[in-house]
């Protein structure tokens, strides 16, 4: 039996409407049974009964966690019998965009990945993951490595590495020569201009590459910085020269500032920029010298500042991935990459070798709408090694009962 009082409920409707915002309430289970024309709507912990009023949209009502105030003022006098009702709030726009699961969809997006020169580094893996999600791929390749890379790609040497999850091959729309150490042609020294490794290539400074991409494609949505260089990386910091230190910072961290500075004007709002860093920025990694640890620390600090500036001015998100050790050609130049991988296998929470695809997939997520509120972040993709404060392979821990996988 339900008794309804129209005048009092008109007052109630006015109170609710005044506090409303546009959230739509969708019933997700069995609808209630009624014995009259009154309707019951459950809002959080509150139950509101209305007299034949068609309310399709209700707000999240501030300061209305209980219906008791309405009882105290005699706004409602109803006895209601109903089955269980549950509701969920959703924005109006989300209802028209329902899809199954949470796919990473980058169809219609264009990515420029700086620092791809072979098929076994993180840059290549990121390109593959972005391509698998539907993005168009442009790459920037270090000028001295350009000819070898293009020849290998043309002759099919990378075909096995190009295979995407659906069986198709990753397509690279265009390869640009790039040396991110130089911002514009005026910065290039004469000896570099005359170097035979640069012969036959043109428009390869950061400014020129950005202008070429604009001329060719108009705009991009995703910018990836996957390059670093430290000419004295094998030297301890105390033995590193000023020239070597500054060269590491220039190639490994300022190059990202320069890339973002020159590409921002052609990046579509809502786009994403991603760089790669390493745990040596915040932990001591003996052997990772030449100022490279300092360069990575600068890169991470710059990520936060760039996230603010690029976010406020251009609505671009800026994040960095701290990736674990990988047997890439670039990492082998350090000289102890195998040791670092063995250390990670012995000490990380997840005892497995890190796959480049895992870093690539993280980059695809960060570039996607699924990460639309993530910016200025440092994301670790290293099997959890960053969380460890002590090496489990230390002899001092030999008597502890610690789960270990044999590898």
Residue pairs with C-beta under 8 A, 6 or more apart in sequence:
1 35
1 79
2 34
2 35
2 36
2 38
2 49
2 78
2 79
2 80
3 77
3 78
3 79
4 36
4 37
4 38
4 49
4 51
4 78
5 51
5 76
5 77
6 51
8 74
8 75
8 76
9 49
9 50
9 51
9 53
9 75
9 76
11 75
12 48
12 50
12 70
12 75
12 76
13 50
13 53
13 55
16 48
16 58
16 59
16 61
16 64
17 59
19 59
19 61
19 62
19 63
19 64
20 57
20 58
20 59
20 61
21 59
21 60
22 57
22 59
22 91
22 92
23 57
23 58
23 59
23 60
23 89
23 90
23 91
24 56
24 57
24 58
24 89
24 90
24 91
24 92
24 95
25 41
25 43
25 57
25 58
25 87
25 88
25 89
26 87
26 88
26 90
26 95
27 85
27 86
27 87
28 86
28 87
28 88
29 84
29 85
29 86
30 83
30 84
30 85
31 83
31 85
32 40
32 80
32 82
32 83
32 85
33 81
33 82
33 83
34 40
34 80
34 82
35 81
37 51
37 52
38 49
38 50
38 51
38 52
38 78
38 80
39 49
39 50
39 52
39 53
39 55
40 47
40 48
40 49
40 80
40 82
40 85
41 47
41 48
41 50
41 55
41 58
41 87
42 48
42 85
42 86
42 87
43 58
43 61
43 64
43 87
44 60
44 61
44 64
44 65
45 65
45 66
46 61
46 64
46 65
46 66
46 67
47 67
47 80
48 67
48 70
48 76
49 76
49 78
49 80
57 92
60 89
67 76
70 76
102 370
104 133
104 364
104 365
104 368
104 370
105 133
105 134
105 368
105 369
106 130
106 133
106 134
106 135
106 221
106 222
106 364
106 367
106 368
107 133
107 134
107 135
108 134
109 130
109 134
109 135
109 136
109 221
109 222
109 367
110 135
110 136
110 138
110 217
110 219
110 220
110 221
110 222
111 127
111 130
111 135
111 136
111 137
111 138
111 220
111 221
111 222
111 223
111 224
111 367
112 138
112 139
112 140
112 213
112 220
112 222
112 223
112 224
112 263
113 123
113 126
113 127
113 130
113 137
113 138
113 139
113 140
113 224
113 226
114 123
114 139
114 140
114 178
114 180
114 223
114 224
114 225
114 226
114 227
114 255
114 259
115 121
115 123
115 140
115 141
115 142
115 180
115 224
115 225
115 226
115 227
115 228
116 123
116 124
116 127
116 139
116 140
116 141
116 149
116 226
117 123
117 141
117 142
117 145
117 146
117 148
117 149
118 124
118 145
118 149
118 152
118 328
118 329
119 152
119 157
119 158
119 161
119 162
120 161
120 327
120 328
120 329
120 356
121 226
121 326
121 328
121 329
121 330
121 356
122 226
122 276
122 323
122 326
122 328
122 356
122 359
122 360
123 139
123 224
123 226
123 227
124 161
124 356
125 356
125 357
125 359
125 360
126 224
126 226
126 274
126 359
126 360
126 363
126 364
127 137
127 139
127 170
127 172
127 224
127 360
128 161
128 162
128 164
128 170
128 357
128 360
129 357
129 360
129 361
129 363
129 364
130 137
130 222
130 224
130 360
130 363
130 364
130 367
131 137
131 164
131 170
131 171
132 164
132 165
132 166
132 170
132 364
133 364
133 367
133 368
135 221
135 222
135 367
136 173
137 170
137 171
137 172
137 173
138 172
138 173
138 174
138 175
138 176
138 213
138 217
138 220
139 172
139 174
139 175
139 176
140 175
140 176
140 177
140 178
140 180
140 209
141 149
141 150
141 175
141 176
141 177
141 178
142 178
142 179
142 227
143 177
143 178
143 179
143 197
143 198
143 201
143 204
144 197
144 198
146 175
146 177
146 201
149 175
150 175
152 158
153 172
153 175
159 169
162 169
162 170
163 169
163 170
164 170
174 216
176 204
176 209
176 212
176 213
177 201
177 202
177 203
177 204
177 209
178 204
178 206
178 209
179 198
179 204
179 205
180 206
180 227
180 251
180 255
180 258
180 259
181 229
181 250
181 251
181 255
182 188
182 192
182 204
182 205
182 206
183 205
183 206
183 207
183 258
183 262
184 205
184 206
184 207
184 208
185 205
185 207
185 208
187 205
188 205
192 198
198 204
202 208
203 209
203 211
203 212
206 255
206 258
206 259
206 262
207 262
209 262
210 259
210 262
210 263
210 265
210 266
213 220
213 263
213 266
214 265
214 266
218 266
219 266
219 267
219 268
220 263
220 266
220 267
220 268
220 271
221 267
221 268
221 270
221 271
221 272
221 367
222 271
222 272
222 273
222 274
222 367
223 259
223 260
223 263
223 267
223 271
223 272
223 273
223 274
224 273
224 274
224 275
224 363
225 255
225 256
225 259
225 260
225 273
225 274
225 275
225 276
226 275
226 276
227 251
227 252
227 255
228 248
228 251
228 252
228 276
228 292
228 295
228 296
228 330
229 247
229 248
229 251
229 252
230 244
230 247
230 248
230 251
230 252
230 289
230 290
230 291
230 292
230 295
231 244
231 247
231 248
231 290
232 239
232 240
232 241
232 244
232 245
232 247
232 248
232 289
232 290
232 291
233 248
233 288
233 289
233 290
233 292
233 333
233 334
234 287
234 289
234 290
234 334
234 335
235 244
235 289
235 290
236 289
237 289
237 290
237 291
237 293
237 294
239 289
240 289
240 290
240 291
244 290
244 291
245 290
245 291
245 294
246 291
247 291
248 290
248 291
248 292
248 294
248 295
249 291
249 294
249 295
249 298
251 295
252 292
252 295
252 296
252 299
253 295
253 296
253 298
253 299
253 302
254 298
256 275
256 299
256 302
256 306
257 302
257 306
260 273
260 306
260 310
260 318
263 273
264 310
264 313
264 314
264 316
267 273
267 314
267 316
269 314
269 315
269 316
270 315
270 316
270 372
271 314
271 315
271 316
271 317
272 316
272 317
272 318
272 319
272 366
272 367
272 368
272 371
273 306
273 310
273 316
273 317
273 318
273 319
274 318
274 319
274 320
274 321
274 363
274 366
274 367
275 299
275 303
275 319
275 320
275 321
276 320
276 321
276 323
276 359
277 296
277 299
277 300
277 303
277 320
277 321
277 322
277 323
277 378
278 285
278 288
278 296
278 322
278 323
279 285
279 322
279 324
279 380
279 382
279 385
279 386
280 288
280 292
280 293
280 296
281 293
281 296
281 297
281 299
281 300
281 322
282 297
282 300
283 386
285 293
285 340
287 334
287 335
287 336
288 334
299 320
300 320
300 322
300 378
303 318
303 319
303 320
303 376
303 377
303 378
304 376
306 318
307 317
307 318
307 319
307 375
307 376
307 377
308 376
310 316
310 317
310 318
311 317
311 318
311 375
311 376
317 366
317 371
317 372
317 374
317 375
318 375
318 376
319 366
319 371
319 374
319 375
319 376
319 377
319 378
319 379
320 377
320 378
320 379
321 359
321 362
321 363
321 366
321 378
321 379
321 380
321 381
322 378
322 379
322 380
322 381
322 382
322 386
323 354
323 359
323 381
323 382
324 344
324 348
324 354
324 381
324 382
324 383
324 385
325 331
325 337
325 340
325 341
325 344
325 354
326 337
326 341
326 354
326 356
326 359
327 337
327 338
327 341
328 337
328 356
331 337
341 353
341 354
343 391
343 393
344 353
344 354
344 382
344 383
344 385
345 351
345 352
345 353
345 407
346 391
346 392
346 393
347 385
347 388
347 391
347 392
347 393
348 382
348 383
348 384
348 385
348 388
349 383
349 384
349 385
349 387
349 388
350 383
350 384
351 383
351 404
351 405
351 407
352 383
354 381
354 382
354 383
358 381
359 381
362 379
362 381
365 371
366 374
366 379
380 386
380 387
390 397
392 402
392 404
